[in-house]
Amino acid sequence: MYSLSPVISFHFESFKKKFFRAVFQSLANFHISRYKSYI
């Protein structure tokens, strides 16, 4: 029986990277828009 845990953990890691990158991107865009509104 082949264990699926390495595959699942690999996909979970890539999902976490994409998720955190998307969150960071939206936060950066939010701060940039606020910063531009101050100017």
N, CA, C and O atoms as a GROMACS GRO file, in nm:
protein
  156
    1MET      N    1   0.085  -0.120   0.000
    1MET     CA    2   0.000   0.000   0.000
    1MET      C    3   0.088   0.124   0.000
    1MET      O    4   0.169   0.145   0.091
    2TYR      N    5   0.072   0.206  -0.102
    2TYR     CA    6   0.153   0.328  -0.112
    2TYR      C    7   0.092   0.437  -0.025
    2TYR      O    8  -0.029   0.460  -0.028
    3SER      N    9   0.177   0.503   0.052
    3SER     CA   10   0.128   0.608   0.141
    3SER      C   11   0.113   0.739   0.063
    3SER      O   12   0.203   0.779  -0.011
    4LEU      N   13   0.000   0.805   0.082
    4LEU     CA   14  -0.025   0.930   0.012
    4LEU      C   15   0.024   1.052   0.089
    4LEU      O   16   0.017   1.164   0.039
    5SER      N   17   0.074   1.031   0.212
    5SER     CA   18   0.109   1.147   0.293
    5SER      C   19   0.216   1.237   0.231
    5SER      O   20   0.204   1.359   0.242
    6PRO      N   21   0.322   1.183   0.165
    6PRO     CA   22   0.419   1.274   0.104
    6PRO      C   23   0.356   1.363  -0.003
    6PRO      O   24   0.385   1.482  -0.011
    7VAL      N   25   0.269   1.304  -0.085
    7VAL     CA   26   0.203   1.380  -0.190
    7VAL      C   27   0.112   1.486  -0.129
    7VAL      O   28   0.111   1.601  -0.173
    8ILE      N   29   0.036   1.447  -0.028
    8ILE     CA   30  -0.056   1.542   0.037
    8ILE      C   31   0.023   1.655   0.101
    8ILE      O   32  -0.015   1.772   0.088
    9SER      N   33   0.130   1.622   0.171
    9SER     CA   34   0.208   1.727   0.236
    9SER      C   35   0.272   1.819   0.133
    9SER      O   36   0.282   1.940   0.154
   10PHE      N   37   0.316   1.761   0.019
   10PHE     CA   38   0.376   1.844  -0.086
   10PHE      C   39   0.272   1.941  -0.142
   10PHE      O   40   0.300   2.060  -0.157
   11HIS      N   41   0.152   1.890  -0.172
   11HIS     CA   42   0.047   1.976  -0.225
   11HIS      C   43   0.005   2.079  -0.121
   11HIS      O   44  -0.028   2.193  -0.155
   12PHE      N   45   0.005   2.039   0.005
   12PHE     CA   46  -0.034   2.132   0.112
   12PHE      C   47   0.069   2.245   0.122
   12PHE      O   48   0.032   2.360   0.142
   13GLU      N   49   0.198   2.211   0.109
   13GLU     CA   50   0.302   2.314   0.116
   13GLU      C   51   0.288   2.412   0.000
   13GLU      O   52   0.295   2.533   0.021
   14SER      N   53   0.266   2.361  -0.122
   14SER     CA   54   0.251   2.451  -0.236
   14SER      C   55   0.125   2.535  -0.221
   14SER      O   56   0.123   2.652  -0.259
   15PHE      N   57   0.018   2.475  -0.164
   15PHE     CA   58  -0.105   2.550  -0.142
   15PHE      C   59  -0.081   2.661  -0.040
   15PHE      O   60  -0.128   2.774  -0.057
   16LYS      N   61  -0.005   2.628   0.067
   16LYS     CA   62   0.024   2.730   0.168
   16LYS      C   63   0.103   2.845   0.107
   16LYS      O   64   0.077   2.962   0.136
   17LYS      N   65   0.201   2.812   0.021
   17LYS     CA   66   0.282   2.918  -0.041
   17LYS      C   67   0.194   3.006  -0.128
   17LYS      O   68   0.203   3.129  -0.121
   18LYS      N   69   0.107   2.945  -0.209
   18LYS     CA   70   0.018   3.026  -0.294
   18LYS      C   71  -0.076   3.110  -0.210
   18LYS      O   72  -0.101   3.226  -0.240
   19PHE      N   73  -0.128   3.049  -0.104
   19PHE     CA   74  -0.224   3.120  -0.019
   19PHE      C   75  -0.160   3.240   0.048
   19PHE      O   76  -0.214   3.351   0.045
   20PHE      N   77  -0.041   3.218   0.108
   20PHE     CA   78   0.025   3.329   0.178
   20PHE      C   79   0.070   3.436   0.080
   20PHE      O   80   0.068   3.555   0.111
   21ARG      N   81   0.111   3.394  -0.042
   21ARG     CA   82   0.150   3.492  -0.142
   21ARG      C   83   0.030   3.577  -0.182
   21ARG      O   84   0.043   3.699  -0.198
   22ALA      N   85  -0.086   3.515  -0.198
   22ALA     CA   86  -0.207   3.590  -0.234
   22ALA      C   87  -0.246   3.686  -0.122
   22ALA      O   88  -0.283   3.801  -0.148
   23VAL      N   89  -0.239   3.639   0.002
   23VAL     CA   90  -0.273   3.726   0.116
   23VAL      C   91  -0.175   3.842   0.123
   23VAL      O   92  -0.215   3.957   0.143
   24PHE      N   93  -0.046   3.814   0.107
   24PHE     CA   94   0.055   3.919   0.112
   24PHE      C   95   0.033   4.019  -0.001
   24PHE      O   96   0.047   4.140   0.018
   25GLN      N   97  -0.002   3.968  -0.120
   25GLN     CA   98  -0.025   4.056  -0.234
   25GLN      C   99  -0.144   4.148  -0.208
   25GLN      O  100  -0.136   4.267  -0.237
   26SER      N  101  -0.252   4.093  -0.155
   26SER     CA  102  -0.370   4.177  -0.129
   26SER      C  103  -0.340   4.279  -0.020
   26SER      O  104  -0.384   4.394  -0.029
   27LEU      N  105  -0.265   4.240   0.083
   27LEU     CA  106  -0.227   4.335   0.187
   27LEU      C  107  -0.139   4.446   0.130
   27LEU      O  108  -0.156   4.563   0.163
   28ALA      N  109  -0.045   4.408   0.044
   28ALA     CA  110   0.044   4.508  -0.016
   28ALA      C  111  -0.036   4.603  -0.102
   28ALA      O  112  -0.015   4.724  -0.096
   29ASN      N  113  -0.128   4.551  -0.182
   29ASN     CA  114  -0.211   4.637  -0.266
   29ASN      C  115  -0.296   4.730  -0.181
   29ASN      O  116  -0.314   4.847  -0.215
   30PHE      N  117  -0.347   4.679  -0.070
   30PHE     CA  118  -0.429   4.760   0.019
   30PHE      C  119  -0.347   4.876   0.076
   30PHE      O  120  -0.393   4.990   0.078
   31HIS      N  121  -0.224   4.846   0.123
   31HIS     CA  122  -0.141   4.950   0.181
   31HIS      C  123  -0.097   5.050   0.074
   31HIS      O  124  -0.088   5.170   0.099
   32ILE      N  125  -0.069   4.999  -0.046
   32ILE     CA  126  -0.027   5.090  -0.155
   32ILE      C  127  -0.142   5.185  -0.189
   32ILE      O  128  -0.118   5.304  -0.210
   33SER      N  129  -0.264   5.136  -0.194
   33SER     CA  130  -0.376   5.224  -0.226
   33SER      C  131  -0.398   5.326  -0.115
   33SER      O  132  -0.429   5.442  -0.143
   34ARG      N  133  -0.381   5.284   0.010
   34ARG     CA  134  -0.394   5.380   0.122
   34ARG      C  135  -0.284   5.484   0.115
   34ARG      O  136  -0.307   5.602   0.138
   35TYR      N  137  -0.163   5.439   0.083
   35TYR     CA  138  -0.050   5.531   0.075
   35TYR      C  139  -0.072   5.632  -0.039
   35TYR      O  140  -0.041   5.750  -0.024
   36LYS      N  141  -0.126   5.585  -0.151
   36LYS     CA  142  -0.151   5.675  -0.263
   36LYS      C  143  -0.262   5.774  -0.228
   36LYS      O  144  -0.259   5.888  -0.273
   37SER      N  145  -0.357   5.732  -0.149
   37SER     CA  146  -0.466   5.824  -0.114
   37SER      C  147  -0.415   5.934  -0.020
   37SER      O  148  -0.475   6.042  -0.014
   38TYR      N  149  -0.306   5.908   0.053
   38TYR     CA  150  -0.251   6.012   0.140
   38TYR      C  151  -0.180   6.121   0.060
   38TYR      O  152  -0.178   6.237   0.101
   39ILE      N  153  -0.124   6.083  -0.054
   39ILE     CA  154  -0.047   6.180  -0.134
   39ILE      C  155  -0.141   6.283  -0.198
   39ILE      O  156  -0.095   6.373  -0.268
   0.00000   0.00000   0.00000
